[in-house]
Amino acid sequence: MDFLGQHSPELLPGNRQMPPVQGAFEAPHGTTIVAVSFPGGVVLAGDRRATMGNVIAQRDMEKVFPADEYSAVGVAGTAGLAIEMVKLFQLELEHFEKVEGAQLSLEGKANRLSTMIRGNLGMAMQGLAVVPLFAGYDLEREKGRIFSYDVTGGRSEEHGFAATGSGSVFARSALKKLFREDFTEHQAATAVVQALFDAADDDSATGGPDMARRIYPIVTVITEEGCKKLTEAEVSEIARAVHERRLDQPDGPRAALL
């Protein structure tokens, strides 16, 4: 980004001039991303729906991407800019590792992503915001960590769980009741699917698991062994189990009153 900023700054996402438009400008937007930590790592997941106004623009969009071997990023906001930002982020981390001969620390990765989001502030002020969720396994602290951002690049570390996007209010509320410190990897993966179910139940822009089309959330697990995307068969098994339970309890599992 620094090299591009010196030689062709107009090519950076935040410096591009928007053409004049009349009326509201519509672009595909990604919606809900959730993350849950567990002893030994973190799970990052996202629904598959992209919307453009009141229209479903895409039913099978991928919003969760590996950033490098031990981290991943999930994107909500303007889809085109978000994916471009992720690709540039991946490239920067790879470039740093090749030049320095070592990986950037998880804290450093989170800070670098913050700078990239801040560079997009001009576009965000025009309604083309990108708000990612970053998660990874910290090799120094030996645990999974989650970072959330705002459109200005402000960074906050979240403890236990986090959500971003249009359905984040409902997903976060679900995780607040479901989260436990002693989650297993499978339980954490089930919790994020439950949260996406609840988000889709109340937010029209969030897509729940589509059993008919076999479109399921993207679920990525990050541990000391690296970043692993769950297979479609693994996610479908979780989604179908959750769906079966919701035929009896449409609102999902109940938390204890006391």
C-alpha positions as CSV (number, residue, x, y, z in Angstrom):
1,M,0.0,0.0,0.0
2,D,2.9,2.4,0.8
3,F,4.5,1.8,-2.6
4,L,1.2,2.3,-4.4
5,G,0.5,5.4,-2.4
6,Q,3.8,6.9,-3.5
7,H,3.6,6.1,-7.2
8,S,-0.2,5.8,-8.0
9,P,-2.2,7.0,-5.1
10,E,-5.3,7.4,-7.2
11,L,-5.5,3.6,-7.4
12,L,-6.0,3.1,-3.7
13,P,-9.6,2.4,-2.8
14,G,-9.9,5.4,-0.5
15,N,-8.6,7.8,-3.1
16,R,-10.8,6.8,-6.0
17,Q,-13.1,9.5,-7.4
18,M,-16.7,8.5,-7.4
19,P,-18.6,9.3,-10.6
20,P,-21.5,11.7,-10.1
21,V,-24.8,9.9,-9.6
22,Q,-28.4,10.9,-9.1
23,G,-30.5,9.3,-6.4
24,A,-29.4,6.5,-4.1
25,F,-26.4,4.4,-5.2
26,E,-26.9,0.7,-4.7
27,A,-24.1,-1.8,-4.5
28,P,-24.1,-5.4,-3.2
29,H,-23.5,-5.6,0.6
30,G,-22.4,-8.5,2.7
31,T,-24.2,-8.8,6.0
32,T,-23.5,-10.8,9.2
33,I,-20.2,-12.1,10.5
34,V,-19.8,-13.8,13.9
35,A,-16.9,-15.1,15.9
36,V,-16.6,-17.3,19.1
37,S,-13.5,-18.2,21.0
38,F,-12.9,-21.5,22.8
39,P,-10.0,-23.0,24.7
40,G,-7.5,-23.7,22.0
41,G,-8.7,-21.3,19.3
42,V,-11.5,-19.3,17.7
43,V,-14.3,-19.9,15.2
44,L,-15.2,-17.3,12.5
45,A,-18.3,-17.7,10.4
46,G,-20.5,-15.7,8.0
47,D,-23.8,-16.1,6.3
48,R,-23.9,-16.3,2.5
49,R,-26.4,-13.6,1.4
50,A,-25.5,-10.3,-0.3
51,T,-28.2,-7.7,-0.7
52,M,-28.6,-4.6,-2.9
53,G,-31.3,-2.5,-1.3
54,N,-34.3,-4.7,-0.9
55,V,-33.1,-7.2,-3.4
56,I,-31.0,-10.4,-2.8
57,A,-28.0,-9.8,-5.0
58,Q,-26.3,-13.1,-4.3
59,R,-27.2,-16.2,-2.3
60,D,-23.8,-17.9,-2.0
61,M,-21.3,-15.1,-1.4
62,E,-18.2,-16.0,0.6
63,K,-17.4,-13.5,3.3
64,V,-14.8,-15.3,5.4
65,F,-11.3,-15.6,4.1
66,P,-8.0,-16.8,5.5
67,A,-5.6,-13.9,5.9
68,D,-2.6,-16.2,6.5
69,E,-1.8,-19.5,8.2
70,Y,-3.1,-18.4,11.7
71,S,-5.7,-15.7,11.0
72,A,-8.9,-15.1,9.1
73,V,-11.1,-12.1,8.3
74,G,-14.8,-11.9,7.7
75,V,-16.2,-8.9,5.9
76,A,-19.5,-7.0,6.1
77,G,-20.3,-3.9,4.1
78,T,-19.8,-3.1,0.4
79,A,-18.9,-6.4,-1.1
80,G,-16.6,-5.3,-3.9
81,L,-14.4,-3.0,-1.8
82,A,-14.4,-5.6,1.1
83,I,-13.1,-8.4,-1.1
84,E,-10.5,-6.1,-2.7
85,M,-9.3,-5.0,0.8
86,V,-9.0,-8.6,1.9
87,K,-6.9,-9.6,-1.1
88,L,-4.6,-6.7,-0.5
89,F,-4.4,-7.6,3.2
90,Q,-3.5,-11.2,2.3
91,L,-0.8,-9.9,-0.1
92,E,0.7,-7.6,2.5
93,L,1.0,-10.4,5.1
94,E,2.6,-12.7,2.6
95,H,5.0,-9.9,1.5
96,F,6.0,-9.2,5.1
97,E,6.7,-12.8,5.8
98,K,8.9,-13.2,2.7
99,V,10.8,-10.0,3.4
100,E,11.3,-10.5,7.1
101,G,11.5,-14.2,7.2
102,A,8.9,-14.4,10.0
103,Q,5.2,-13.8,10.4
104,L,3.8,-10.5,11.7
105,S,2.4,-10.8,15.2
106,L,-1.4,-11.1,15.5
107,E,-1.4,-7.7,17.1
108,G,0.5,-6.3,14.2
109,K,-1.9,-7.9,11.7
110,A,-4.9,-6.3,13.6
111,N,-3.2,-2.9,13.5
112,R,-2.4,-3.2,9.8
113,L,-6.0,-4.0,9.0
114,S,-7.1,-1.0,11.0
115,T,-4.9,1.3,8.9
116,M,-6.4,-0.2,5.7
117,I,-9.9,0.5,6.9
118,R,-9.0,4.0,7.8
119,G,-7.7,4.5,4.3
120,N,-11.2,3.7,3.0
121,L,-12.8,6.4,5.1
122,G,-13.5,8.6,2.1
123,M,-15.6,5.9,0.5
124,A,-17.2,5.0,3.8
125,M,-18.5,8.6,4.0
126,Q,-20.2,8.1,0.7
127,G,-21.9,5.0,1.9
128,L,-19.5,2.4,0.7
129,A,-18.2,1.2,4.1
130,V,-16.3,-2.0,4.9
131,V,-16.5,-3.3,8.5
132,P,-14.6,-6.6,9.0
133,L,-14.2,-8.9,11.9
134,F,-10.6,-10.3,12.4
135,A,-9.8,-13.4,14.3
136,G,-6.7,-15.5,14.8
137,Y,-4.6,-17.7,17.0
138,D,-2.0,-15.8,18.9
139,L,1.2,-18.0,19.0
140,E,2.7,-15.9,21.8
141,R,-0.3,-15.9,24.1
142,E,-1.4,-19.4,23.0
143,K,-5.0,-18.5,22.5
144,G,-7.6,-17.4,20.0
145,R,-8.3,-13.6,19.8
146,I,-11.0,-11.6,18.1
147,F,-10.9,-7.9,16.9
148,S,-13.8,-5.8,15.7
149,Y,-13.6,-2.5,13.8
150,D,-15.6,0.6,13.0
151,V,-15.6,2.5,9.7
152,T,-12.9,4.9,10.9
153,G,-10.5,2.0,11.6
154,G,-11.1,2.1,15.3
155,R,-10.1,-1.3,16.7
156,S,-11.4,-3.2,19.7
157,E,-10.5,-6.6,21.1
158,E,-13.6,-8.7,21.9
159,H,-13.6,-11.3,24.6
160,G,-15.5,-14.5,24.1
161,F,-17.6,-13.6,21.1
162,A,-18.3,-10.8,18.6
163,A,-20.6,-10.0,15.6
164,T,-20.7,-7.4,12.9
165,G,-23.0,-6.5,10.0
166,S,-26.7,-5.8,9.7
167,G,-27.8,-8.9,11.7
168,S,-25.1,-8.4,14.4
169,V,-27.5,-7.2,17.0
170,F,-29.5,-10.4,16.9
171,A,-26.4,-12.7,16.5
172,R,-24.7,-11.0,19.4
173,S,-27.8,-11.4,21.6
174,A,-27.9,-15.1,20.8
175,L,-24.3,-15.6,21.6
176,K,-24.6,-13.7,24.8
177,K,-27.0,-16.4,26.0
178,L,-25.2,-19.4,24.5
179,F,-21.6,-18.7,25.1
180,R,-19.6,-20.7,27.6
181,E,-15.9,-20.5,28.5
182,D,-15.5,-24.2,28.2
183,F,-16.8,-24.7,24.6
184,T,-15.3,-27.5,22.5
185,E,-14.5,-26.7,18.9
186,H,-17.7,-28.4,17.7
187,Q,-19.8,-26.6,20.3
188,A,-18.3,-23.2,19.2
189,A,-19.1,-24.1,15.6
190,T,-22.7,-25.0,16.6
191,A,-23.0,-21.7,18.5
192,V,-22.1,-19.5,15.5
193,V,-24.6,-21.4,13.3
194,Q,-27.3,-20.9,16.0
195,A,-26.4,-17.2,16.1
196,L,-26.7,-16.9,12.3
197,F,-30.1,-18.7,12.5
198,D,-31.3,-16.1,15.0
199,A,-29.9,-13.2,12.9
200,A,-31.6,-14.5,9.8
201,D,-34.9,-14.9,11.7
202,D,-35.0,-11.1,12.5
203,D,-32.8,-9.5,9.8
204,S,-34.0,-9.7,6.2
205,A,-30.5,-9.0,4.9
206,T,-29.0,-12.1,6.6
207,G,-29.5,-15.5,5.0
208,G,-29.9,-18.6,7.1
209,P,-28.8,-22.1,5.9
210,D,-30.6,-22.8,2.6
211,M,-31.4,-26.5,2.8
212,A,-33.1,-26.7,-0.6
213,R,-30.1,-25.2,-2.5
214,R,-27.5,-26.7,-0.1
215,I,-26.0,-23.3,0.8
216,Y,-24.6,-23.2,4.3
217,P,-22.6,-20.7,6.3
218,I,-18.8,-20.5,5.9
219,V,-17.3,-21.7,9.1
220,T,-13.5,-21.3,9.7
221,V,-11.7,-22.7,12.7
222,I,-8.3,-21.3,13.8
223,T,-6.1,-23.2,16.2
224,E,-2.4,-23.7,16.9
225,E,-2.5,-26.1,14.0
226,G,-3.5,-23.3,11.6
227,C,-6.6,-22.0,9.8
228,K,-9.1,-24.6,8.6
229,K,-12.3,-24.1,6.7
230,L,-14.9,-26.7,7.6
231,T,-16.1,-28.7,4.7
232,E,-19.6,-28.4,3.3
233,A,-20.5,-31.8,4.8
234,E,-19.3,-30.8,8.3
235,V,-21.3,-27.5,8.2
236,S,-24.4,-29.1,6.7
237,E,-24.4,-31.7,9.5
238,I,-24.4,-28.9,12.1
239,A,-27.0,-26.8,10.2
240,R,-29.3,-29.8,9.7
241,A,-29.1,-30.7,13.4
242,V,-29.9,-27.1,14.4
243,H,-32.7,-27.0,11.9
244,E,-34.2,-30.3,13.2
245,R,-34.2,-28.9,16.8
246,R,-35.8,-25.7,15.6
247,L,-38.8,-27.6,14.2
248,D,-39.8,-28.1,17.8
249,Q,-38.3,-24.9,19.2
250,P,-38.4,-22.2,16.4
251,D,-36.8,-19.6,18.7
252,G,-33.8,-21.8,19.4
253,P,-32.4,-23.1,22.7
254,R,-33.4,-21.6,25.9
255,A,-30.9,-20.2,28.4
256,A,-31.3,-20.9,32.1
257,L,-33.3,-18.2,34.0
258,L,-30.9,-18.2,36.9
